[in-house]
Amino acid sequence: MLRIVSRPSPNFNERVGEGVPDMLILHYTGMQTGEAAMARLTDPAARVSAHYTVEEDGTVFAHVDEQLRAWHAGVSSWRGHTDINSRSIGIEIVNPGHEFGYRDFPDAQIAAVIALSHGIVSRHGIAGRNVVGHSDVAPARKEDPGEKFPWAHLAQQGIGLWPAPRPAIGETLAEGASGAGVAGLQRALQSYGYGLEVTGVFDAATRLVVVAFQRHFRPSRLDGVADGETQALLDALIERLDVAC
């Protein structure tokens, strides 16, 4: 059973536009301690927040009501939308992150994230493809929750999507390549939700999006190269969109 502790943040406003959350964004705190992270999330001078923080022992801290707009996504995009704060629920997961000694997420913490996410997804009807990491919506700026986050386990529990394994497909594409193959890769990444222009040129922006995709769906190698395995996983996800939205 979730242990939820109220720790209100003043950093929020009303949702803009449709005002209905249809995304769940997972972050790591990226600070040395959970307490330091929550002090920042509740500091009016910091102007950042999230709806929840999940400590390593599984305790959940509630900061902003789900009906309100927390300030957690920053400059970001997903499926053509750019005001991600207005359409999302944000969960911060205590972990020092890449800067302070990135480590595995404890079982108790992940169990709490799953239970909390189940409630959020159910209350708001959030589709699997809209359960994403901060790095998915801001690939040029963010790495969290990172390659150690157990996305496959969450998907097994009904939170988010995970591609079925399949044989590698396509030619290997890397920065500097161009042509129809690159355009097709960019189009597929864009179709899944990533903010990427289809230019037919494998530029630095494309490489960063490929890294973000790998960080989520192929964490064993984060090289920004769209090899056959990466493209096969992307293809498997695209095929699921008709049934998973």
C-alpha positions as CSV (number, residue, x, y, z in Angstrom):
1,M,0.0,0.0,0.0
2,L,1.3,3.4,-0.9
3,R,2.5,5.7,1.8
4,I,1.7,9.3,0.6
5,V,3.0,12.3,2.5
6,S,1.8,15.8,1.7
7,R,4.7,18.1,0.9
8,P,3.1,21.0,-1.0
9,S,4.9,23.1,-3.6
10,P,3.9,26.7,-4.5
11,N,5.3,26.2,-8.0
12,F,2.3,25.5,-10.1
13,N,-0.5,27.3,-12.1
14,E,-3.6,26.3,-14.0
15,R,-3.3,24.1,-17.0
16,V,-3.4,25.9,-20.4
17,G,-5.5,24.9,-23.4
18,E,-7.4,21.6,-23.1
19,G,-6.2,21.4,-19.5
20,V,-6.6,17.6,-19.5
21,P,-3.4,15.5,-18.6
22,D,-2.8,12.8,-21.1
23,M,0.9,12.1,-20.4
24,L,2.9,10.7,-17.6
25,I,6.5,11.8,-17.4
26,L,9.1,10.1,-15.2
27,H,12.2,11.9,-14.0
28,Y,15.1,11.2,-11.7
29,T,15.9,14.0,-9.2
30,G,19.5,14.2,-10.1
31,M,20.5,15.6,-6.7
32,Q,22.7,14.2,-4.0
33,T,19.8,13.4,-1.6
34,G,16.0,13.2,-1.8
35,E,15.7,15.9,0.8
36,A,17.7,18.3,-1.3
37,A,15.6,17.5,-4.3
38,M,12.3,18.1,-2.4
39,A,13.7,21.3,-0.9
40,R,14.2,22.6,-4.4
41,L,10.9,21.3,-5.7
42,T,9.1,23.3,-2.9
43,D,11.2,26.4,-3.1
44,P,9.3,29.3,-4.7
45,A,12.6,30.8,-5.9
46,A,13.5,27.6,-7.9
47,R,10.3,27.8,-10.0
48,V,10.3,24.0,-10.5
49,S,8.1,21.3,-9.2
50,A,6.5,17.9,-9.9
51,H,3.2,16.3,-8.9
52,Y,5.0,13.6,-6.9
53,T,8.4,12.5,-5.6
54,V,9.1,8.9,-4.8
55,E,11.9,8.2,-2.3
56,E,14.2,5.2,-2.4
57,D,12.3,3.5,0.4
58,G,9.0,3.8,-1.6
59,T,7.5,6.8,0.3
60,V,5.6,9.1,-2.0
61,F,5.5,12.8,-1.5
62,A,2.7,14.8,-3.0
63,H,3.6,18.3,-4.2
64,V,1.0,19.5,-6.7
65,D,-2.6,18.5,-7.2
66,E,-3.0,16.4,-10.4
67,Q,-5.5,18.9,-11.8
68,L,-2.9,21.7,-11.8
69,R,0.1,22.4,-13.9
70,A,3.4,21.5,-12.2
71,W,6.6,22.8,-13.7
72,H,8.7,19.8,-14.4
73,A,9.1,19.3,-18.2
74,G,10.7,22.6,-19.3
75,V,11.3,23.1,-23.0
76,S,10.0,19.9,-24.5
77,S,7.8,18.3,-27.1
78,W,5.9,15.1,-27.7
79,R,3.6,14.1,-30.6
80,G,3.6,17.7,-31.9
81,H,2.8,19.3,-28.6
82,T,5.1,21.7,-26.8
83,D,3.4,22.8,-23.6
84,I,4.0,19.4,-22.0
85,N,3.5,20.7,-18.5
86,S,-0.1,21.5,-19.3
87,R,-0.9,18.0,-20.5
88,S,1.2,15.8,-18.1
89,I,1.6,14.5,-14.7
90,G,5.3,14.5,-13.5
91,I,6.9,12.0,-11.1
92,E,10.4,12.7,-9.7
93,I,12.2,9.5,-8.6
94,V,15.0,10.0,-6.1
95,N,18.3,9.0,-7.7
96,P,21.5,11.1,-7.7
97,G,21.7,10.7,-11.5
98,H,24.6,10.8,-13.9
99,E,26.2,13.8,-12.2
100,F,26.3,12.5,-8.7
101,G,26.7,8.7,-9.0
102,Y,23.9,7.2,-11.0
103,R,22.7,3.9,-9.4
104,D,20.1,1.2,-9.7
105,F,16.6,2.0,-8.5
106,P,15.7,0.0,-5.4
107,D,12.8,-2.5,-5.6
108,A,10.7,-0.7,-3.0
109,Q,11.0,2.5,-5.0
110,I,10.0,0.9,-8.3
111,A,7.1,-0.9,-6.7
112,A,5.8,2.5,-5.4
113,V,6.4,4.1,-8.8
114,I,4.3,1.3,-10.4
115,A,1.5,1.6,-7.9
116,L,1.4,5.4,-8.2
117,S,1.5,5.3,-12.0
118,H,-1.3,2.7,-12.1
119,G,-3.5,5.2,-10.3
120,I,-2.5,8.1,-12.5
121,V,-2.9,6.2,-15.8
122,S,-6.3,4.9,-14.7
123,R,-7.6,8.3,-13.5
124,H,-6.6,10.1,-16.6
125,G,-6.8,7.4,-19.3
126,I,-3.2,7.8,-20.3
127,A,-2.1,5.8,-23.3
128,G,1.0,3.6,-23.2
129,R,2.9,5.6,-25.7
130,N,2.4,8.7,-23.6
131,V,4.2,7.2,-20.6
132,V,7.7,8.6,-21.3
133,G,10.9,9.8,-19.7
134,H,12.1,13.4,-19.4
135,S,14.8,12.4,-22.0
136,D,12.1,11.4,-24.5
137,V,10.5,14.8,-24.4
138,A,13.7,16.8,-24.1
139,P,16.5,14.7,-25.8
140,A,18.8,17.6,-26.3
141,R,18.8,18.5,-22.6
142,K,18.0,15.6,-20.4
143,E,19.1,12.0,-19.7
144,D,16.6,11.1,-17.0
145,P,15.3,8.7,-15.7
146,G,18.2,7.1,-17.6
147,E,19.3,3.7,-18.9
148,K,19.1,2.0,-15.5
149,F,15.4,2.7,-15.2
150,P,13.4,-0.6,-15.6
151,W,11.1,0.5,-18.4
152,A,10.5,-3.2,-19.5
153,H,9.4,-4.1,-16.0
154,L,6.9,-1.2,-15.9
155,A,5.5,-2.2,-19.2
156,Q,5.0,-5.8,-17.9
157,Q,2.9,-4.2,-15.2
158,G,0.8,-2.3,-17.7
159,I,2.7,1.0,-17.5
160,G,3.9,2.2,-20.9
161,L,4.9,0.2,-24.0
162,W,7.8,-2.1,-24.7
163,P,8.7,-3.5,-28.1
164,A,8.7,-7.3,-28.7
165,P,12.1,-8.5,-29.9
166,R,12.6,-9.1,-33.6
167,P,15.4,-9.6,-36.1
168,A,17.5,-6.6,-37.0
169,I,16.3,-4.6,-40.0
170,G,17.6,-1.9,-42.3
171,E,21.0,-0.5,-43.0
172,T,23.0,1.0,-40.1
173,L,22.6,4.8,-40.1
174,A,24.8,7.2,-38.3
175,E,25.5,11.0,-38.1
176,G,26.5,12.3,-41.5
177,A,24.3,9.9,-43.4
178,S,21.5,11.1,-45.7
179,G,18.9,9.9,-48.0
180,A,15.6,8.0,-48.0
181,G,16.7,5.6,-45.2
182,V,17.4,8.5,-42.9
183,A,14.1,10.2,-43.8
184,G,12.3,7.0,-43.0
185,L,14.0,6.7,-39.6
186,Q,13.2,10.3,-38.8
187,R,9.6,9.8,-39.9
188,A,9.2,6.7,-37.7
189,L,10.7,8.5,-34.6
190,Q,8.4,11.4,-35.2
191,S,5.4,9.1,-35.6
192,Y,6.1,7.5,-32.3
193,G,6.2,11.0,-30.7
194,Y,9.7,12.4,-30.7
195,G,10.1,16.0,-31.6
196,L,12.2,15.6,-34.8
197,E,12.1,17.3,-38.2
198,V,12.1,15.0,-41.3
199,T,15.0,16.3,-43.3
200,G,16.7,13.2,-44.7
201,V,19.9,14.2,-43.1
202,F,21.3,12.4,-40.0
203,D,22.3,15.5,-38.1
204,A,23.2,16.1,-34.4
205,A,19.5,16.5,-33.5
206,T,18.7,13.1,-35.0
207,R,21.6,11.5,-33.1
208,L,20.3,12.9,-29.8
209,V,16.8,11.6,-30.5
210,V,18.2,8.1,-31.3
211,V,20.2,8.2,-28.0
212,A,17.0,9.1,-26.2
213,F,15.1,6.2,-27.9
214,Q,18.0,3.8,-27.0
215,R,18.1,5.0,-23.4
216,H,14.4,4.1,-23.1
217,F,14.1,1.0,-25.3
218,R,17.7,-0.4,-25.9
219,P,19.7,0.7,-22.9
220,S,22.5,-1.8,-23.5
221,R,24.2,0.6,-26.0
222,L,23.7,4.3,-26.2
223,D,25.7,5.3,-29.2
224,G,23.2,7.3,-31.2
225,V,23.7,4.9,-34.2
226,A,20.5,3.6,-35.7
227,D,21.7,0.0,-36.2
228,G,19.4,-2.8,-37.2
229,E,18.4,-3.7,-33.7
230,T,17.4,-0.1,-32.9
231,Q,15.4,0.2,-36.1
232,A,13.7,-3.2,-35.5
233,L,12.6,-2.0,-32.0
234,L,11.3,1.2,-33.4
235,D,9.4,-0.7,-36.1
236,A,7.9,-3.0,-33.5
237,L,6.6,0.0,-31.5
238,I,5.2,1.7,-34.6
239,E,3.2,-1.4,-35.4
240,R,1.7,-1.3,-31.9
241,L,0.3,2.2,-32.3
242,D,-2.9,1.1,-34.0
243,V,-3.9,-0.9,-31.0
244,A,-2.1,0.9,-28.2
245,C,-2.5,4.5,-29.2
